[in-house]
């Protein structure tokens, strides 16, 4: 199992404010993202991550997001095992997010 760094929701918020080019991926299901997403996040449901890897540059920094942090951790581990070197998991997922939401 690959070691995945966790990043706090507050640090994710700072990255968004600083426009630091981190790619945020929300792996929740459609009905979950309908309740709101982190601004600038791209929705790629967990089951579709394997099919999307060829479209994602490996050198990019990624932060994976889900409801509680478990599915996003699985996605981050999957990506890291396939050569993505800079993948983080948002600690606690959307349950810990108190920032702005986009719909």
N, C-alpha and C positions, 0 to 999 in steps of 0.2 A: 504494500500500500504506500503510495506517494505521500510525503508530508506536504500539507497544504497550509499556508499561512492564512490566518483569519484577520479580517479587517473590520473595525467597528462601523456601525451605521454612521456615526458622526464623521469618521474619516472618509467614508464614501461621499457624504454630503460635501465635505471640503474639496474632494477631488472634482465633484460636479461644479462647485463654485469657481474653482481655479481652471476649469476647462483643460485638465491635464492629459487628455487624450486616452484615458483609461476606458476600455470597452466594457460596459455593464451588460450582463446577460441574465434575464429573468427566466428561470426554467419551470415556472409554475404552469398550470393548465389554464386554458382560455377563461373559464369561469372565475378563476382566482385573479387573473390580471384585470378582469373587468371591474374589480373592486378598487383598482388603482395600482400604479407602478411607480417605481423610483424614476424621476426625470432622467431622460437620455438613455434609459435601459432599452435593450432590444429583446423582444420576446422570442425565445426559442424553447418550446416545451422540452422537458428532459428527454423524452423518447426520440426527439428529432436531432439531438446534439450529434450523434454519430454521423448523420447524413450531412450536417452543416460544417464539419471540421475542415473540409477541403476549401471552404469559402472564407475561412478565418486565418489571418496571418499568424504564424507561430511566435513571432517576436513581439507581438502586441501584448500589453498588460490587460488582463481580464479580471473582473470581479463577478463572481457568480452569486445569484440571488434566488431564494425561494421563500416559502412561508416561514419555516423555522430554522433553516440552515442545513438540514440533513440532505435533501435532494441536491441542493447546490454544492454541497461537499462532495457528493457522489459524482456530479458532473465535473467538478474541478479535478478530482482524482483521475477520472477517465481522460480528461484533456492532458493532464500532466504526464500520464503514462504513454501518451501518444506524441510527446515531444513539445508540448506547450510549456515553456519554462517559467512564465510569469503569470500564474493563475492563483487568485485569492478567493476566499469564501467570505461573504458578508455574515458576520457573527450574529446568530439569532434570527436571521432572515427578516421578513417583513413584520414579524411580531415585535421586533425591536426598533423598527423604523418609525421615527416621529417627525420626519421631514415632509416636504411637499409631496403630493401625489399627482400623477397625471393619469388621465382616463382616455 
